[in-house]
Amino acid sequence: MTGVKAMDVEAGDASTHNYKKEKSFAPMGMRIVFKDLDYHVASNANKKERAFLLKKVSGYFEAHQMAALVGIALITNPRVLFLDEPTSGLDSFTSNEVMTVVKTLAGDGVTICATIHSPTSYCFSLFDSLMLLVKGRVVYFGPRGHSAIDFARSACPNVKEFLPGYNDAEYLVDLITEADIAGKSDDMADHYVGVRPGGGMGRGCGMVLNSSMYKENAATIDQYLSESADVLPAHIQKELAVRSATVTPWWWGLKTLIKYRTAKNYKDGEFLGPRIGDKIMISLLIMTLYLGIGDEFVDSNYVNIAAVLFMWCTLPAFGAAAYVPSLVLERNLFTRERNDGLYLVITYLLSKMFDELVLAGLASLGISAYVFYGIQLQGQWVTFWLIYYITLSNGIVLAYFIAAISPNLDVANALLPTYVVTLLFFGGFLFRFHEMPPWWKWYSYIDFLRYSWGSLMVNQFEDNDPKWLGGTVLSNYSLHNVDKWRYMGYSVLFFIVFFLLALITMQFKKYQSR
C-alpha cells in the first residue's frame, strides 16, 4: 500500500462520517513523513515527488518508513504515543532525523513514551526525562544527563570508569549493564527507593529511608492523581468524556474498509485462489463423476443421488479451512487498529463477511449451475444454489469463529476439520436419523449439515418420491415430512449463531499478553 493510500485508509476509519481529506488529520501525518510537502502533493507535485509518494511504504527510505508509521498513528490525534525503539536499524543521521520529528510532537502537546536503542548524544539530549529498568525494577527516574550518571555511580561506585570517547547515553547503559552482570541490580533499585543496607545486601535487607528523588516522583504522581479533571483544558476534557472506543460510526468504518481492502483483495490472486480454485476443481470432479445420473430413478441409483447431494453439502464445510488464516494472520493488525479506535469489532467482522460472502455468492452461482444441469438433478436450481450458498456461508462464519477462539493457526487448522468430521456422522446419510442411538440423537439437531442435506433431498424428490426398500426414498432417510424451506431457515439460524459467537469472542478475547 502506498503512503498516500495508507493515510487515506487510516484517516477514513479514524474520522467521523463527514470526513474531508483536507480537514482530516492526514495532512499532519503526511507532513511528518515528508516535512514541508503538503498532503495535496499527491495530486499537485512534480513527477519525481509524485513517483516517490506513490511508492509502496516498503519502498521508502528507512527514515520515511518509521516516520510514516508515526504519521499514521497521529491520524487518530492521540494524547499519549508509545514508541518501541523507533531508531532500531537506522543510521545515526536517520535516527536523529526521526527523533527530531518526535520531539516536535512533544512540543505540540503529545506525551511521548519511547524506548530507545543506542541513542546518539543528540538523540539522548532530546529526552526530557529518563527511566531505567533492570529486571523489571526502576533504578532511576529523573532528568537525563550527568545527574543520571552521578546517581547511578553513587548506587554502584567503582563499577565502570568514564573513559574518553564515551557519550552520556553509552556510559550510562554500560554502567548499568556492568552492575547487573556483577549482581548489583537490586542494590541500584534499592538505592533509588532509598533502602539502607542492614546486615546484608539486596532487596529487603535494610531500612527504607525513601530517597529525595523517589519522594519527589511519588509526590508528583500523587498530585496528578488527586487533581480534578476540571483543571484540564476544555478540549481535553471533551476528548476524555467519550463513551465509546471509537468516534467512527460502524457504517462509515464498514464503507472505508470495503472501499480500500475489499477492492484490493478482489484484485489479489492469493486471496481469490484458495476461495475459488478448490470449489471449481471439486465441483468439476463431482459433475463429471456423477454426470447425468440425476434423472435416473432406478433402485440402484438412489444411493448415488443421495451421495452426491451429501457430498455437495459437506464440501463447503471442509473448504472452510481456506478462510481460517484470514483472521489469524491479521490479529496484530486488528489489535493495533482496534487500540487506535479506528472501528468497532462489529465493523471489522462485517467487512470480512462482506469480502467472503459476496465473492462466495458470485462464484457459487456459476459452480452450482453446471453441477446441477450437468448431473441433471431434479427440482429447482435456485433452491439447489441457495442451499449450497447458505451451507458455504455457515462454513465461512464457522471458520471465523474457530479462528477467533484458537490461540494460533495450528490449533485452528486442527480444530475445524475435527468438528466438521463429527457433523458427517449425524447428517442423516451415513447414519439414518431413526437408527441413531438415543444418547447421540440430540447431536443431529445441532448439525447444520443435516438441514442442508435434508433440504437438497426434498428438492430432488418432492415432486417424484419413488418407492424404495418398502417405502419411499424420503421416508427411508426420515425426510418424508420435511419442509425444505423450514430446513433452510434452520440453516440460516446456524449462521446467526456462529456469527454472534465469533463477534463475542473477538470483542472480549485478548490476543496480546503484556
VEXFI-575944 format. One line per field, with one value per residue (C-alpha): residue in one letter; residue number from 1; x, y negated, z negated. Coordinates in nm, 4 decimals. Layout:
rest <- A ...
nr <- NUM ...
px <- X ...
py <- Y ...
pz <- Z ...
END
This chain:
rest <- M T G V K A M D V E A G D A S T H N Y K K E K S F A P M G M R I V F K D L D Y H V A S N A N K K E R A F L L K K V S G Y F E A H Q M A A L V G I A L I T N P R V L F L D E P T S G L D S F T S N E V M T V V K T L A G D G V T I C A T I H S P T S Y C F S L F D S L M L L V K G R V V Y F G P R G H S A I D F A R S A C P N V K E F L P G Y N D A E Y L V D L I T E A D I A G K S D D M A D H Y V G V R P G G G M G R G C G M V L N S S M Y K E N A A T I D Q Y L S E S A D V L P A H I Q K E L A V R S A T V T P W W W G L K T L I K Y R T A K N Y K D G E F L G P R I G D K I M I S L L I M T L Y L G I G D E F V D S N Y V N I A A V L F M W C T L P A F G A A A Y V P S L V L E R N L F T R E R N D G L Y L V I T Y L L S K M F D E L V L A G L A S L G I S A Y V F Y G I Q L Q G Q W V T F W L I Y Y I T L S N G I V L A Y F I A A I S P N L D V A N A L L P T Y V V T L L F F G G F L F R F H E M P P W W K W Y S Y I D F L R Y S W G S L M V N Q F E D N D P K W L G G T V L S N Y S L H N V D K W R Y M G Y S V L F F I V F F L L A L I T M Q F K K Y Q S R
nr <- 1 2 3 4 5 6 7 8 9 10 11 12 13 14 15 16 17 18 19 20 21 22 23 24 25 26 27 28 29 30 31 32 33 34 35 36 37 38 39 40 41 42 43 44 45 46 47 48 49 50 51 52 53 54 55 56 57 58 59 60 61 62 63 64 65 66 67 68 69 70 71 72 73 74 75 76 77 78 79 80 81 82 83 84 85 86 87 88 89 90 91 92 93 94 95 96 97 98 99 100 101 102 103 104 105 106 107 108 109 110 111 112 113 114 115 116 117 118 119 120 121 122 123 124 125 126 127 128 129 130 131 132 133 134 135 136 137 138 139 140 141 142 143 144 145 146 147 148 149 150 151 152 153 154 155 156 157 158 159 160 161 162 163 164 165 166 167 168 169 170 171 172 173 174 175 176 177 178 179 180 181 182 183 184 185 186 187 188 189 190 191 192 193 194 195 196 197 198 199 200 201 202 203 204 205 206 207 208 209 210 211 212 213 214 215 216 217 218 219 220 221 222 223 224 225 226 227 228 229 230 231 232 233 234 235 236 237 238 239 240 241 242 243 244 245 246 247 248 249 250 251 252 253 254 255 256 257 258 259 260 261 262 263 264 265 266 267 268 269 270 271 272 273 274 275 276 277 278 279 280 281 282 283 284 285 286 287 288 289 290 291 292 293 294 295 296 297 298 299 300 301 302 303 304 305 306 307 308 309 310 311 312 313 314 315 316 317 318 319 320 321 322 323 324 325 326 327 328 329 330 331 332 333 334 335 336 337 338 339 340 341 342 343 344 345 346 347 348 349 350 351 352 353 354 355 356 357 358 359 360 361 362 363 364 365 366 367 368 369 370 371 372 373 374 375 376 377 378 379 380 381 382 383 384 385 386 387 388 389 390 391 392 393 394 395 396 397 398 399 400 401 402 403 404 405 406 407 408 409 410 411 412 413 414 415 416 417 418 419 420 421 422 423 424 425 426 427 428 429 430 431 432 433 434 435 436 437 438 439 440 441 442 443 444 445 446 447 448 449 450 451 452 453 454 455 456 457 458 459 460 461 462 463 464 465 466 467 468 469 470 471 472 473 474 475 476 477 478 479 480 481 482 483 484 485 486 487 488 489 490 491 492 493 494 495 496 497 498 499 500 501 502 503 504 505 506 507 508 509 510 511 512 513 514
px <- 0.0000 0.1322 0.1894 -0.0943 -0.3399 -0.2323 -0.3113 -0.6459 -0.7461 -0.6462 -0.7975 -1.1179 -1.1525 -1.0497 -1.2628 -1.6305 -1.8676 -1.8327 -1.4639 -1.2933 -0.9322 -0.8261 -0.9754 -0.8600 -0.5503 -0.3941 -0.2127 -0.0307 0.0668 0.1865 0.3920 0.5509 0.6643 0.7613 0.8107 0.7355 0.5322 0.1566 -0.0961 -0.2183 0.1299 -0.0064 -0.2018 -0.0049 0.3604 0.6161 0.6775 0.9715 0.7883 0.4702 0.6523 0.8064 0.4748 0.3029 0.5580 0.4591 0.5662 0.8097 0.9927 1.0505 1.3801 1.4109 1.3591 1.0453 0.9143 0.9498 0.8078 0.5180 0.4276 0.4373 0.2307 -0.0333 -0.0517 -0.1053 -0.4142 -0.6193 -0.4915 -0.3540 -0.2619 -0.0100 0.2138 0.4192 0.7172 0.9108 1.2692 1.1856 1.5545 1.6369 1.8168 1.8687 2.1989 2.2869 2.1697 1.8352 1.7937 1.8477 1.6000 1.3266 1.3723 1.3703 1.0269 0.9187 1.0449 0.8312 0.5271 0.6090 0.6220 0.2711 0.1276 0.1652 0.3171 0.5810 0.6949 0.9727 1.2223 1.5412 1.8387 2.1916 2.0903 2.3336 2.4279 2.1894 1.9024 1.9666 1.9575 1.6046 1.4509 1.3045 1.3272 1.4729 1.3581 1.5949 1.4671 1.6743 1.4968 1.1651 1.2669 1.3172 1.6758 1.6402 1.3601 1.4561 1.6355 1.8671 2.2332 2.5103 2.2650 2.1586 2.5211 2.6040 2.3031 2.3962 2.7604 2.6546 2.4462 2.7314 3.0670 3.3811 3.1879 3.2698 3.5118 3.4031 3.6617 3.7404 3.5098 3.2039 2.8862 2.6413 2.3973 2.6620 2.8314 2.5044 2.3981 2.7401 2.7441 2.4006 2.4809 2.8129 2.6412 2.3720 2.6342 2.8064 2.4799 2.4155 2.0884 1.8920 2.1397 2.0685 1.6919 1.7181 1.9304 1.6606 1.3878 1.6147 1.6906 1.9884 2.1501 2.1366 2.3181 2.3036 2.2861 1.9988 1.6286 1.4544 1.7748 1.7608 1.5543 1.3525 1.4538 1.2931 1.5446 1.4710 1.4255 1.1817 0.9885 0.9665 0.8404 0.5862 0.4631 0.4270 0.2282 0.0025 -0.0554 -0.1571 -0.3901 -0.5549 -0.6152 -0.9710 -1.0481 -1.1778 -0.8223 -0.7709 -0.8310 -1.1846 -1.0854 -0.9028 -1.1969 -1.4155 -1.1817 -1.1746 -1.5533 -1.6076 -1.8334 -1.7147 -1.3829 -1.4214 -1.5966 -1.6365 -1.9922 -1.9997 -2.1396 -1.8703 -1.5943 -1.7530 -1.7670 -1.3998 -1.2826 -1.4843 -1.3603 -0.9924 -0.9447 -1.2214 -1.1240 -0.7611 -0.8493 -1.0582 -0.7536 -0.5224 -0.4676 -0.3506 -0.6856 -0.9021 -0.7227 -0.7980 -1.1582 -1.2484 -0.9933 -1.0790 -1.4525 -1.4097 -1.1872 -1.4068 -1.7312 -1.5912 -1.4910 -1.8408 -2.0119 -1.8010 -1.8138 -2.1939 -2.2644 -2.6298 -2.7434 -2.9814 -3.2853 -3.2274 -3.4904 -3.3946 -3.3344 -2.9606 -2.9164 -3.0974 -2.7951 -2.5779 -2.8121 -2.8237 -2.4432 -2.3775 -2.6174 -2.4444 -2.1030 -2.2396 -2.3177 -2.0009 -1.7502 -1.8291 -1.7843 -1.4424 -1.3477 -1.3910 -1.0299 -0.9246 -1.0817 -0.9099 -0.5781 -0.7591 -0.8458 -0.5483 -0.2828 -0.4475 -0.4609 -0.1785 -0.3313 -0.6770 -0.5417 -0.3483 -0.6368 -0.8798 -0.6425 -0.6229 -1.0018 -1.0426 -1.3535 -1.5781 -1.5397 -1.8739 -1.7433 -1.4366 -1.6308 -1.8982 -1.6297 -1.4735 -1.8156 -1.8783 -1.5447 -1.6198 -1.9948 -2.0100 -1.7305 -1.8812 -2.2219 -2.0910 -1.8689 -2.1365 -2.3847 -2.1784 -2.0477 -2.3907 -2.5352 -2.3028 -2.3174 -2.6994 -2.7542 -2.4551 -2.5773 -2.9358 -3.0713 -3.4427 -3.6208 -3.5336 -3.1834 -3.2359 -3.3046 -3.0011 -2.7817 -2.9310 -2.8762 -2.5151 -2.4619 -2.6123 -2.4003 -2.0888 -2.1720 -2.2067 -1.8667 -1.7120 -1.8510 -1.7689 -1.4081 -1.4005 -1.5376 -1.2806 -1.0052 -1.1257 -1.1157 -0.7902 -0.4588 -0.2769 -0.3150 -0.2062 -0.4831 -0.7425 -0.6408 -0.6755 -0.9970 -1.2040 -1.1805 -1.2242 -1.5559 -1.6693 -1.5964 -1.8293 -2.1035 -2.0762 -2.1936 -2.5115 -2.6067 -2.8513 -2.6748 -2.4040 -2.6378 -3.0121 -3.1892 -3.4307 -3.1422 -2.9221 -2.8675 -3.0937 -2.7968 -2.6480 -2.9608 -2.9528 -2.6347 -2.8153 -3.0388 -2.7388 -2.5778 -2.6249 -2.5277 -2.8427 -3.0625 -2.8650 -2.8727 -3.2360 -3.3341 -3.1473 -3.3078 -3.6567 -3.5797 -3.4742 -3.7590 -4.0556 -4.2284 -4.1439 -4.0705 -4.0305 -4.0925 -3.7759 -3.6943 -4.0510 -4.1201 -4.0068 -3.6667 -3.7514 -3.9137 -3.6104 -3.3984 -3.6676 -3.7305 -4.0874 -4.2400 -3.9654 -4.0333 -3.7231 -3.7825 -3.8100 -3.4846 -3.3201 -3.4412 -3.2766 -2.9523 -2.9683 -3.0068 -2.6739 -2.5102 -2.6504 -2.5337 -2.1801 -2.1597 -2.2603 -2.0148 -1.7328 -1.8321 -1.8443 -1.5109 -1.3367 -1.4912 -1.3650 -1.0699 -0.7265 -0.4919 -0.1859 -0.0331 0.1836
py <- 0.0000 -0.3458 -0.6122 -0.8234 -0.5326 -0.4258 -0.7771 -0.7661 -0.4348 -0.5349 -0.8812 -0.7413 -0.4913 -0.7311 -1.0271 -1.0952 -1.0329 -1.3900 -1.3237 -1.5532 -1.4925 -1.8490 -1.8767 -1.5433 -1.4562 -1.3175 -1.6443 -1.6287 -1.2682 -1.3360 -1.6340 -1.4121 -1.1871 -1.4468 -1.7557 -2.0566 -1.8637 -1.9216 -1.6363 -1.7501 -1.6924 -1.3518 -1.5278 -1.8507 -1.7503 -1.7315 -1.3922 -1.2998 -1.3774 -1.2136 -0.8935 -0.8769 -0.9315 -0.6663 -0.4030 -0.1335 -0.2169 0.0755 -0.1163 -0.4249 -0.5091 -0.3732 -0.7148 -0.7707 -0.4239 -0.4969 -0.8449 -0.7062 -0.4766 -0.7715 -0.9770 -0.7044 -0.6788 -1.0549 -1.0432 -0.9378 -1.2510 -1.0652 -1.2457 -0.9746 -0.7990 -0.4884 -0.4197 -0.0934 -0.1562 -0.3922 -0.4190 -0.0471 0.0412 -0.3221 -0.5012 -0.7977 -1.0604 -0.8885 -0.8298 -1.1977 -1.2897 -1.0625 -1.1672 -1.5343 -1.4778 -1.3005 -1.5909 -1.8348 -1.6259 -1.6617 -2.0357 -2.0205 -1.8663 -1.4928 -1.2918 -1.0590 -0.7467 -0.5792 -0.3027 -0.3637 -0.1557 -0.3020 -0.6683 -0.9241 -1.2137 -1.4340 -1.1846 -1.1490 -1.5262 -1.5405 -1.3471 -1.5450 -1.2645 -0.9174 -0.5930 -0.2987 0.0510 0.3532 0.6874 0.5080 0.2715 -0.1028 -0.2058 -0.5665 -0.8039 -1.1652 -1.4142 -1.2769 -1.3746 -1.3868 -1.3810 -1.0327 -0.9215 -1.0633 -0.8885 -0.5535 -0.5840 -0.6642 -0.3451 -0.1271 -0.3070 -0.1764 0.0427 -0.1363 -0.4177 -0.7069 -0.6690 -0.9288 -0.8943 -0.7915 -0.9893 -1.0089 -0.7540 -0.4938 -0.5236 -0.5050 -0.1877 -0.0280 -0.1227 0.0247 0.3386 0.3963 0.3551 0.6029 0.8568 0.8127 0.8991 0.5478 0.4737 0.4969 0.2583 -0.0001 0.0411 0.0193 -0.2929 -0.4598 -0.3686 -0.4667 -0.1407 -0.1472 0.1982 0.3524 0.6746 0.7803 0.6745 0.6722 0.6269 0.6390 0.6369 0.2880 -0.0004 -0.2170 -0.5825 -0.6984 -0.8903 -1.2505 -1.1591 -0.8820 -1.1162 -1.3845 -1.1382 -0.9888 -1.3349 -1.4373 -1.1243 -1.1771 -1.5349 -1.4274 -1.1606 -1.3983 -1.6753 -1.7236 -1.6848 -2.0420 -2.1773 -2.0317 -2.2452 -2.2251 -2.0485 -1.7742 -1.7299 -1.6817 -1.4170 -1.2289 -1.2336 -0.9904 -0.6916 -0.4757 -0.3267 -0.4975 -0.8014 -0.6331 -0.5151 -0.1449 -0.2045 -0.4593 -0.2275 0.0533 -0.1667 -0.2613 0.0980 0.2136 -0.0754 -0.0029 0.3528 0.5371 0.3761 0.4728 0.8313 0.8852 0.7997 1.0304 1.3789 1.5065 1.4037 1.5335 1.8624 2.0511 1.9256 2.0174 2.2652 2.5575 2.5178 2.5191 2.8285 3.0320 2.9297 3.0352 3.3677 3.4185 3.3212 3.5494 3.8364 3.8296 3.6994 3.7431 3.9639 3.7112 3.8142 4.1911 4.3043 4.6710 4.8625 4.8962 4.5210 4.3682 4.4133 4.2401 3.9411 3.9204 3.9483 3.6680 3.4392 3.5280 3.4511 3.1236 3.0240 3.1459 2.9914 2.6294 2.7248 2.8805 2.5982 2.3553 2.4282 2.1828 1.8973 1.9610 1.7846 1.4647 1.3879 1.5451 1.3747 1.0335 1.0420 0.7952 0.5538 0.5968 0.5379 0.2257 0.0718 0.1506 -0.0053 -0.3121 -0.3367 -0.3064 -0.0886 0.1348 0.5132 0.5492 0.3221 0.5376 0.8641 0.7312 0.6166 0.9637 1.1227 0.8855 0.9844 1.3538 1.3740 1.1530 1.3500 1.6820 1.5802 1.4849 1.7919 2.0336 1.9146 2.0499 2.3535 2.4702 2.4168 2.6511 2.9107 2.9056 2.9234 3.1477 3.4137 3.3447 3.3134 3.2584 2.9809 2.6120 2.4915 2.1747 2.3877 2.6053 2.2958 2.1246 2.4279 2.4527 2.0814 2.0958 2.4009 2.2310 1.9202 2.1358 2.2866 1.9410 1.7954 2.1212 2.0853 1.7304 1.8458 2.1268 1.8814 1.6357 1.8855 2.0553 1.9320 1.9876 2.1154 2.4716 2.5151 2.3644 2.5907 2.8962 2.7914 2.7045 3.0373 3.2306 3.0582 3.0962 3.4704 3.5139 3.3435 3.6037 3.8868 3.7047 3.5542 3.8369 4.0119 4.2178 4.2971 4.2615 4.0494 4.3163 4.5601 4.3287 4.4262 4.2181 4.0888 3.9363 3.8313 3.4822 3.4019 3.4345 3.1407 2.9053 3.0298 2.7742 3.0348 3.2281 2.9401 2.8675 3.2268 3.2704 2.9640 3.0915 3.4345 3.2861 3.0535 3.3576 3.5956 3.3831 3.3984 3.7637 3.9695 4.3215 4.6481 4.7943 5.0609 5.0995 4.7263 4.4197 4.2609 3.9740 4.1969 4.4267 4.1303 3.9971 3.6946 3.7617 3.4880 3.2284 2.8789 2.7720 2.4018 2.4642 2.6592 2.3757 2.1367 2.3536 2.3364 1.9568 1.9660 2.1508 1.8653 1.6133 1.8202 1.8703 1.5008 1.3931 1.6389 1.5023 1.1447 1.2070 1.3893 1.1129 0.8499 0.9951 1.2233 1.0665 1.1569 0.9924 1.0566 0.7962
pz <- 0.0000 0.0870 -0.1748 -0.0377 -0.0404 -0.3893 -0.5102 -0.3304 -0.4894 -0.8404 -0.8129 -0.6684 -0.9533 -1.2269 -1.1332 -1.1605 -0.8707 -0.7429 -0.6773 -0.4287 -0.3365 -0.3645 -0.7142 -0.8488 -1.0438 -0.7271 -0.6489 -0.9818 -0.9234 -0.5708 -0.6841 -0.9473 -0.6644 -0.4085 -0.6235 -0.4072 -0.1478 -0.1750 -0.1636 0.1773 0.3196 0.4266 0.6987 0.7448 0.7029 0.9766 1.1346 0.9117 0.5871 0.7128 0.8065 0.4601 0.2818 0.4894 0.3948 0.1513 -0.2028 -0.1871 0.0866 -0.1268 -0.2873 -0.6419 -0.7967 -0.5931 -0.6803 -1.0510 -1.0139 -0.8113 -1.0998 -1.3375 -1.0955 -1.0664 -1.4454 -1.4656 -1.2467 -1.5496 -1.7292 -2.0345 -2.3561 -2.4505 -2.1995 -2.2847 -2.0587 -2.0817 -1.9692 -1.6807 -1.5842 -1.5668 -1.2455 -1.1475 -1.0983 -1.3192 -1.0691 -1.0157 -1.3889 -1.4585 -1.1847 -1.3197 -1.6819 -1.5854 -1.4343 -1.7534 -1.9628 -1.7644 -1.8551 -2.2232 -2.1715 -2.0245 -2.3415 -2.2726 -2.5576 -2.4126 -2.5946 -2.3961 -2.4464 -2.2532 -2.1493 -2.1397 -2.1052 -1.9728 -2.2002 -2.0056 -2.0370 -2.4082 -2.4540 -2.3114 -2.6009 -2.8899 -3.1449 -3.1677 -3.3292 -3.3647 -3.4405 -3.5377 -3.5763 -3.5989 -3.8822 -3.8479 -3.9157 -3.8017 -3.7049 -3.6623 -3.4378 -3.1713 -3.1506 -3.4106 -3.7004 -3.5909 -3.5688 -3.9121 -4.0636 -3.9074 -4.0179 -4.3723 -4.3740 -4.2479 -4.2757 -4.1075 -3.8628 -3.5395 -3.4629 -3.2391 -2.9623 -2.6945 -2.3948 -2.5923 -2.5499 -2.8380 -2.6978 -2.6144 -2.9501 -3.1412 -2.9598 -3.0111 -3.3794 -3.4452 -3.2449 -3.4238 -3.7606 -3.6599 -3.5468 -3.8835 -4.0587 -4.1890 -4.0105 -4.3365 -4.5010 -4.2327 -4.2679 -4.6473 -4.6151 -4.4064 -4.6544 -4.9414 -5.1186 -5.3551 -5.3687 -5.7126 -5.7736 -5.4128 -5.0534 -4.8122 -4.8158 -5.1533 -5.3592 -5.5049 -5.6316 -5.3899 -5.4041 -5.0762 -4.8609 -4.7710 -4.4034 -4.4904 -4.7200 -4.4522 -4.1923 -4.4324 -4.5310 -4.1672 -4.0854 -4.3885 -4.2795 -3.9295 -4.0674 -4.3108 -4.0593 -3.9436 -3.5765 -3.5877 -3.5792 -3.2312 -2.9225 -2.7876 -2.4636 -2.6568 -2.8933 -2.5889 -2.4497 -2.7813 -2.8121 -2.5257 -2.5889 -2.3005 -2.1927 -1.8564 -1.7154 -1.3776 -1.3021 -1.2222 -0.8750 -0.7906 -0.9049 -0.7033 -0.3953 -0.4336 -0.4787 -0.1773 0.0349 -0.0222 -0.1477 0.0341 0.3636 0.3029 0.2052 0.5168 0.7293 0.5333 0.6729 0.3349 0.1884 0.4732 0.5396 0.2156 0.2178 0.5751 0.7073 0.4791 0.5397 0.9166 0.9095 0.6740 0.8440 1.1824 1.0293 0.8858 1.2104 1.4301 1.1810 1.1460 1.4965 1.5982 1.3069 1.1512 1.3554 1.3457 1.0965 1.0557 0.7324 0.7858 0.8406 0.5422 0.3168 0.5766 0.5894 0.2100 0.2010 0.4483 0.2617 -0.0655 0.0811 0.2180 -0.1439 -0.3105 -0.0705 -0.1696 -0.5345 -0.4720 -0.2355 -0.5239 -0.6212 -0.3495 -0.5472 -0.8817 -0.8037 -0.7052 -1.0662 -1.2450 -1.0320 -1.0719 -1.4519 -1.5047 -1.2539 -1.4086 -1.7599 -1.6582 -1.4696 -1.7496 -2.0029 -1.7797 -1.7885 -1.4121 -1.4188 -1.6271 -1.6312 -1.4539 -1.1771 -1.1188 -1.1256 -0.8900 -0.6465 -0.6500 -0.5950 -0.3053 -0.1494 -0.1787 -0.1166 0.1924 0.3567 0.2465 0.3797 0.7221 0.7546 0.6337 0.8982 1.1856 0.9984 0.8853 1.2339 1.4212 1.1415 1.1281 1.5017 1.5699 1.3266 1.4432 1.0919 1.0369 0.8518 0.8616 0.9464 0.7417 0.4337 0.5117 0.5358 0.2325 0.0079 0.1250 0.0634 -0.2866 -0.3715 -0.2372 -0.4407 -0.7516 -0.6802 -0.6392 -0.9604 -1.1432 -1.0261 -1.1618 -1.4969 -1.5191 -1.4228 -1.6868 -1.9744 -1.8706 -2.0134 -1.6843 -1.3294 -1.4112 -1.6681 -1.4341 -1.1449 -1.3704 -1.5440 -1.2356 -1.0454 -1.3703 -1.4318 -1.0702 -1.0732 -1.3714 -1.1695 -0.8918 -1.1155 -1.2135 -0.8770 -0.8010 -0.5137 -0.6845 -0.9739 -0.9245 -1.1851 -1.3073 -1.3653 -1.5716 -1.9376 -2.1625 -2.3632 -2.0455 -1.8604 -2.0171 -1.8247 -1.4917 -1.5863 -1.6137 -1.2913 -1.0136 -0.7511 -0.8433 -0.7388 -0.4225 -0.3025 -0.4038 -0.2002 0.1051 0.0800 0.0583 0.3504 0.5548 0.4675 0.3547 0.6951 0.7528 0.4418 0.5818 0.3988 0.2496 -0.0107 -0.1299 -0.1474 0.0438 0.0836 -0.1517 -0.4133 -0.4053 -0.5208 -0.7615 -0.5375 -0.4206 -0.6416 -0.5914 -0.4571 -0.2650 -0.3323 -0.7063 -0.6981 -0.5052 -0.7739 -1.0390 -0.8398 -0.8422 -1.2219 -1.2426 -1.0527 -1.3004 -1.5991 -1.4627 -1.3732 -1.7239 -1.8807 -1.6640 -1.7469 -2.1227 -2.1141 -1.9194 -2.1453 -2.4722 -2.3929 -2.4406 -2.1573 -2.3111 -2.6522 -2.8202
END
